[in-house]
């Protein structure tokens, strides 16, 4: 089973990998810039979702505890 990783963490890893290889040409620098822009947008989106849901990624709220399902009443 593939481990779940936040999209922002995957973007950070991609940027780190590119930077560890060095910026040999302008295309690599442009790719770091594109990934950086995507990272800023992804983090903003993740913050908006967390604010809307009232919780962080994979964090449970008090209403949602193990074994309960508010929609089915179990």
C-alpha positions in Angstrom: 0.0 0.0 0.0 1.3 3.4 -1.0 1.9 5.8 1.9 -0.3 8.9 1.8 1.6 12.1 1.6 0.2 15.6 1.7 0.5 17.3 -1.8 2.5 20.1 -0.3 5.0 17.6 1.2 5.4 15.9 -2.3 6.1 19.3 -3.9 8.7 20.1 -1.2 10.4 16.8 -1.9 10.4 17.5 -5.6 12.0 20.9 -5.0 14.6 19.5 -2.6 15.5 16.8 -5.2 15.9 19.4 -8.0 18.0 21.6 -5.7 20.2 18.7 -4.6 21.0 18.0 -8.2 22.1 21.6 -8.7 20.7 24.2 -11.1 22.7 23.4 -14.2 20.6 25.3 -16.7 17.7 27.7 -17.0 15.2 24.9 -17.5 15.9 23.5 -14.1 15.7 27.0 -12.5 12.3 27.5 -14.3 11.1 24.1 -13.0 12.0 25.1 -9.4 10.1 28.3 -9.9 7.0 26.4 -11.2 7.1 24.0 -8.3 7.6 26.9 -5.9 4.5 28.6 -7.2 2.5 25.4 -7.0 3.7 24.9 -3.5 2.5 28.4 -2.4 -0.9 27.7 -4.0 -1.1 24.2 -2.5 -0.4 25.4 1.0 -3.0 28.2 0.7 -5.5 25.6 -0.5 -4.7 23.2 2.4 -5.1 26.1 4.9 -8.5 27.0 3.4 -9.7 23.5 3.6 -8.4 23.1 7.2 -10.2 26.3 8.2 -13.4 25.3 6.5 -13.4 21.8 8.1 -12.2 23.1 11.4 -9.4 20.6 11.6 -6.0 19.7 10.2 -5.3 16.9 7.7 -6.1 13.5 9.2 -7.1 15.1 12.5 -10.4 14.0 14.0 -12.9 16.4 15.4 -14.7 15.6 18.7 -17.9 14.7 16.8 -16.1 12.1 14.7 -14.7 9.4 16.9 -13.7 5.9 16.1 -16.6 3.7 15.2 -19.2 6.4 14.9 -20.8 7.6 11.7 -22.9 10.7 12.0 -24.8 10.1 8.7 -25.8 6.5 9.4 -26.3 6.9 13.2 -24.0 4.0 14.1 
